[in-house]
Amino acid sequence: MTKRKRQQGYYTKRMKAVQEGSNEEVLLADIRSLRKQHRKSKVVPASVVTNGEEASEDEPEAPSDLPAKFSEVEVEISTLSSIGDGLGFSPASNHIYVVPFTLLGDVVKAKVITHFTNEHYTLTDFISVLKPSPQRNDSLVKCPYFAKCSGCQFQMLSYEDQLAHKKTILEKAYRNFSNLAPNLIPVIGDTIGSPLQYGYRTKLTPHFDGPPGSNSRKARKDPERPGFDRVPPIGFMAKGTRRTIDIEDCPIATDAVRDGLRKERKRVADELSKYKRGATILLRETTIRTPTANGTATDSASDSTNSNPQPLIPALDNASTTQSPPSYTETKTYITDQNALSTEHTGHVEGVAILQRVDDEVGPAPAVEGKEHEGLE
């Protein structure tokens, strides 16, 4: 790269060895597939013909004046990748742009972040929709942090279309990574939907970063290092960055976990002087069963429960074959102790015994300092 291009912000990067099973490997498979389809749909230009033969599909093509870093490009999305980002071409290039929060058929404005010239693609940030896809319905979005937070990607897509996309992910996984002959790849059935599109997540792990400079080697060894002078953003990573954005509420979480998020945010603010580094907070739903006058309790939450109980929710009797009155009530609450037991129950009204699952939570402890940050899983 010339000095002039560096000064103008033109930035390229060689990919490191791609880890097997990583998002990068999955993304590269989709990019190569799209490039192959694009080649077949175009007349091969003279510039890629050598000795009367087409250049190899894997032969790198020299990028022609790729846009500078942080410049804006117009991209029409040709397909959705298996990692959820849109893939498309700029009108002036056969180079692929990876754009989050987009759908097939969208024409969008995106900001250039990093060029991977050897693999013929560029990572970008989503800016705005210039021409929406027929599938896009922004009225479906229920979260004010959508298109910023890295947790969700498809709130603007109908649930039926989300399920169809999940089916294509499995189809591409078999095609790209199973090493099976095409005639041996199984037919993938339709994705079975959930009765809930919001309010279903029983675990969140929001986090906050340490004070500026707290991660330096010198600061870590200094027992008198300064703490926070203000409450830091508490939430999840911004899409495509290591920057934490402040998340006050998460509508995909259950009511108990959302209640926990509000209370734990307040607790961290009240106890901020105790922290010298960033921390991760565990929020996991659990269920308390309380006997009614004629019944006995079958389970209870760990002593580590630290929220006020939600309103009692009637549950089915665990041995009943009819719709008799339940022998207990259930309270949904949350735990923050990584060593606590989280209890859930399932049941059926027509005589199927309730199955109890007790998970030994091995996630981060409540506001564990210095732990690696986690986002939505």
C-alpha positions in Angstrom: 0.0 0.0 0.0 1.4 3.4 -0.9 2.0 6.1 1.7 -0.6 8.3 0.0 -3.3 5.7 0.3 -2.6 5.3 4.0 -2.9 9.0 4.5 -6.2 9.0 2.7 -7.6 6.3 5.0 -7.5 3.4 2.5 -7.2 0.4 4.8 -6.8 -3.3 3.9 -6.2 -6.2 6.1 -4.9 -9.8 5.6 -7.1 -12.4 7.4 -5.4 -14.5 10.0 -5.8 -18.3 9.8 -9.6 -18.9 10.1 -10.6 -21.1 13.1 -12.6 -24.1 12.2 -16.3 -23.7 13.1 -15.9 -19.9 13.7 -18.2 -17.2 12.4 -15.4 -16.2 10.0 -15.3 -19.6 8.4 -19.1 -19.6 8.0 -19.1 -16.1 6.5 -16.3 -17.0 4.1 -18.2 -20.0 2.8 -21.2 -17.7 2.0 -19.0 -15.1 0.4 -17.3 -17.6 -1.9 -20.7 -19.1 -2.8 -22.1 -15.7 -3.7 -19.0 -14.8 -5.8 -19.3 -18.0 -7.7 -23.0 -17.3 -8.4 -22.1 -13.8 -9.5 -19.4 -15.0 -11.9 -21.8 -17.4 -13.5 -24.4 -14.6 -14.0 -21.9 -12.2 -15.7 -20.0 -12.3 -19.0 -16.4 -12.8 -18.2 -14.4 -9.6 -18.9 -11.2 -9.7 -20.9 -9.3 -8.6 -17.9 -9.8 -12.0 -16.2 -9.1 -14.1 -19.3 -5.6 -15.5 -19.6 -4.4 -17.5 -22.7 -8.0 -17.9 -23.8 -9.1 -19.4 -20.4 -11.1 -17.9 -17.5 -9.1 -17.1 -14.5 -9.4 -19.6 -11.7 -12.3 -19.0 -9.3 -9.8 -18.9 -6.4 -7.4 -16.5 -8.2 -7.3 -13.1 -6.4 -8.5 -10.2 -8.5 -6.7 -6.9 -7.8 -9.2 -4.5 -6.1 -9.7 -1.4 -8.1 -9.9 1.8 -6.0 -11.7 0.4 -3.0 -13.3 3.2 -1.0 -11.4 4.7 1.9 -12.0 3.7 5.5 -15.1 5.4 7.0 -16.3 6.5 3.6 -19.9 5.7 2.6 -21.0 3.3 -0.1 -24.4 2.2 -1.6 -24.9 -1.5 -1.4 -27.8 -3.7 -2.8 -28.1 -6.8 -0.6 -28.1 -10.0 -2.7 -28.4 -12.6 0.1 -28.4 -13.1 3.9 -25.3 -14.9 5.3 -25.6 -17.7 7.9 -24.3 -15.3 10.5 -27.1 -12.9 9.9 -25.4 -10.1 8.0 -26.4 -9.1 4.5 -24.0 -9.6 1.6 -24.1 -7.4 -1.5 -22.3 -5.6 -4.2 -21.6 -1.9 -4.7 -22.9 -0.8 -8.1 -19.4 0.2 -9.2 -17.7 -3.0 -8.0 -17.7 -6.8 -8.0 -16.4 -6.6 -4.5 -18.7 -7.9 -1.7 -19.8 -5.8 1.2 -20.9 -7.3 4.5 -23.7 -5.1 6.0 -25.4 -5.9 9.3 -29.1 -5.3 10.0 -30.1 -5.7 6.3 -32.3 -8.0 4.3 -32.4 -9.5 0.8 -33.4 -6.7 -1.6 -32.5 -3.8 0.6 -30.5 -1.0 -0.9 -28.6 0.6 1.9 -26.0 3.2 2.8 -23.1 1.7 4.7 -19.8 2.9 6.2 -16.6 1.1 5.2 -14.7 -0.3 8.1 -12.1 -2.9 6.9 -11.2 -4.3 3.5 -10.1 -8.0 3.2 -8.7 -7.8 -0.3 -7.5 -11.4 -0.5 -11.0 -12.7 0.2 -12.7 -10.0 -1.8 -14.9 -8.5 0.9 -15.3 -5.5 3.1 -16.8 -5.2 6.6 -19.1 -2.2 7.0 -21.4 -0.5 9.5 -25.1 -0.1 8.6 -26.1 3.6 8.2 -29.6 3.8 6.6 -32.0 2.1 4.2 -32.3 3.9 0.8 -34.8 1.4 -0.7 -36.4 -1.2 1.6 -36.8 -4.8 0.8 -40.3 -6.1 0.4 -39.6 -8.3 3.5 -38.6 -5.3 5.7 -41.2 -4.2 8.2 -39.7 -1.8 10.7 -43.0 -1.5 12.6 -42.1 -5.0 14.0 -39.1 -3.7 15.9 -39.8 -3.5 19.6 -36.4 -2.6 21.0 -35.0 1.0 20.9 -31.4 -0.4 20.8 -32.0 -2.5 17.6 -29.5 -1.8 14.8 -27.0 -0.8 17.5 -26.8 -3.6 20.0 -25.2 -6.8 18.7 -27.8 -9.1 20.4 -30.6 -9.2 17.7 -30.5 -9.0 13.9 -34.0 -9.7 12.5 -36.6 -7.8 14.5 -37.6 -6.1 11.2 -38.3 -9.4 9.6 -41.6 -11.3 10.1 -41.3 -14.4 12.3 -42.3 -16.7 9.4 -39.4 -15.3 7.4 -37.0 -15.7 10.3 -37.9 -19.4 10.6 -37.4 -19.8 6.8 -34.0 -18.2 7.1 -33.0 -20.6 9.9 -33.9 -23.5 7.6 -31.5 -22.1 4.9 -28.7 -21.9 7.5 -28.9 -25.6 8.1 -29.1 -26.4 4.4 -26.0 -24.3 3.8 -24.2 -25.9 6.8 -24.7 -29.4 5.3 -23.7 -28.2 1.8 -20.6 -26.3 2.9 -19.2 -28.4 5.8 -20.6 -31.9 5.9 -18.4 -33.3 3.1 -21.3 -35.3 2.0 -22.2 -35.9 -1.6 -25.2 -33.8 -2.7 -27.4 -36.9 -3.0 -26.6 -37.9 0.6 -27.5 -34.5 2.2 -30.7 -34.9 4.2 -33.8 -32.8 3.4 -34.2 -30.2 6.1 -37.7 -29.8 7.5 -39.4 -26.5 8.3 -38.2 -24.8 11.5 -40.6 -25.3 14.4 -41.5 -21.9 15.8 -41.7 -20.7 19.4 -45.0 -19.4 20.9 -43.0 -16.4 22.1 -41.1 -14.0 19.9 -40.3 -11.7 22.8 -40.0 -12.3 26.6 -38.5 -15.7 26.2 -34.8 -15.4 27.2 -34.1 -16.8 30.7 -30.5 -15.6 30.9 -28.7 -12.4 30.2 -25.1 -11.4 31.0 -24.8 -7.6 30.7 -21.4 -6.1 31.6 -19.6 -2.8 32.0 -16.0 -1.7 31.2 -13.4 -0.5 33.7 -12.3 3.2 34.1 -10.2 4.6 31.3 -6.7 3.1 31.4 -7.7 0.4 34.0 -6.7 -2.4 31.6 -3.0 -1.3 31.2 -0.4 -3.5 32.8 0.7 -0.7 35.1 -2.8 0.0 36.2 -3.5 -3.7 37.0 -0.5 -3.8 39.3 -1.4 -0.6 41.1 -3.4 -1.3 44.2 -4.3 2.4 44.5 -5.5 2.8 40.9 -8.4 5.2 40.6 -11.9 4.0 40.3 -15.0 5.3 38.4 -15.9 8.9 38.5 -19.3 8.2 36.9 -21.6 5.2 36.3 -20.3 3.5 33.1 -22.6 2.1 30.3 -24.0 -1.2 31.5 -25.2 -3.5 28.7 -23.9 -5.3 25.6 -21.4 -4.7 22.8 -22.3 -2.5 20.0 -22.4 -4.5 16.7 -19.0 -5.1 15.3 -17.1 -3.4 18.1 -15.7 -3.9 21.6 -17.6 -0.9 22.8 -20.3 -1.4 25.5 -23.6 0.5 25.0 -25.9 1.2 27.9 -29.0 -1.1 27.9 -31.7 -0.2 30.3 -34.1 -2.9 29.2 -34.1 -6.0 27.0 -37.6 -7.0 25.6 -36.5 -10.5 24.5 -35.8 -11.4 28.2 -38.5 -12.8 30.5 -40.2 -10.4 33.0 -38.1 -11.8 35.9 -34.8 -11.3 34.1 -35.9 -7.8 33.0 -36.7 -7.0 36.6 -33.3 -8.3 37.6 -31.6 -6.1 35.0 -33.2 -3.0 36.4 -32.3 -3.9 40.0 -28.7 -4.9 39.2 -28.1 -1.8 37.3 -29.2 0.2 40.3 -27.1 -1.9 42.6 -24.0 -1.4 40.6 -24.6 2.4 40.5 -25.1 2.4 44.3 -21.9 0.3 44.9 -19.7 1.8 42.2 -16.9 2.7 44.6 -16.3 -1.0 45.1 -15.2 -1.6 41.5 -11.8 -0.8 40.1 -12.3 -2.8 36.9 -15.1 -3.8 34.5 -17.4 -6.7 35.5 -20.0 -9.1 34.1 -23.4 -9.6 35.7 -25.2 -12.9 35.6 -29.0 -12.8 35.4 -30.7 -16.2 35.3 -34.4 -17.0 35.7 -35.4 -19.5 38.3 -38.7 -20.8 39.7 -40.0 -21.1 43.3 -42.8 -23.6 43.9 -44.9 -22.8 46.9 -47.5 -25.3 48.3 -51.1 -24.3 48.5 -53.3 -25.2 51.5 -53.8 -28.8 50.3 -50.5 -29.5 48.5 -46.8 -29.8 49.1 -44.0 -28.0 47.5 -42.0 -29.9 44.9 -39.1 -27.5 44.6 -37.8 -24.1 45.6 -35.2 -21.7 44.4 -31.7 -21.4 45.8 -31.1 -19.2 48.8 -29.1 -17.0 46.4 -32.4 -15.6 44.9 -32.1 -11.8 45.3 -35.1 -10.2 43.8 -38.6 -9.6 45.0 -41.0 -12.4 43.8 -43.1 -11.7 40.7 -46.9 -12.2 41.1 -47.7 -15.9 41.7 -48.4 -17.9 38.6 -50.7 -20.9 38.9 -49.1 -24.2 37.6 -50.4 -27.7 36.9 -50.3 -30.4 39.5 -47.4 -32.6 38.7 -49.3 -35.9 39.0 -52.8 -34.9 37.9 -54.6 -36.6 35.0 -57.4 -34.1 35.0 -57.6 -30.3 35.3 -57.8 -30.4 39.1 -56.7 -27.3 41.1 -52.9 -27.1 41.3 -51.2 -28.1 44.6 -48.8 -25.3 44.4 -48.1 -21.9 42.9 -45.0 -20.8 40.9 -43.0 -17.7 41.4 -40.6 -16.5 38.7 -37.6 -14.7 40.0 -33.9 -14.5 39.2 -30.5 -15.4 40.6 -27.1 -13.8 40.2 -24.8 -16.4 41.9 -22.8 -18.4 39.4 -22.8 -21.4 41.8 -26.6 -21.4 42.4 -29.1 -23.8 41.0 -31.6 -22.6 38.4 -34.8 -24.6 38.4 -37.4 -24.9 35.6 -40.5 -27.1 35.2 -42.5 -28.3 32.2 -45.8 -30.2 32.3 -48.9 -31.3 30.4 -52.5 -31.2 31.5 -53.3 -34.8 30.4 -51.2 -36.9 32.7 -47.6 -36.4 31.5 -45.4 -35.9 34.5 -43.7 -32.6 35.0 -40.1 -32.9 34.0 -37.7 -31.0 36.3 -34.4 -29.7 35.0 -31.9 -28.3 37.4 -28.9 -26.5 35.8 -25.7 -25.9 37.7 -25.0 -22.4 36.4 -21.3 -22.1 35.6 -21.4 -18.6 34.1 -19.8 -15.5 35.6 -20.5 -14.6 39.2 -22.5 -11.5 40.0 -20.5 -8.5 38.7 -17.3 -10.5 38.6 -14.5 -8.1 38.1 -12.1 -8.7 35.2 -14.1 -11.5 33.6 -14.3 -11.6 29.8 -17.4 -9.8 28.6 -20.3 -11.8 27.3 -23.2 -10.6 25.2 -26.5 -12.2 24.4 -26.1 -15.9 23.6 
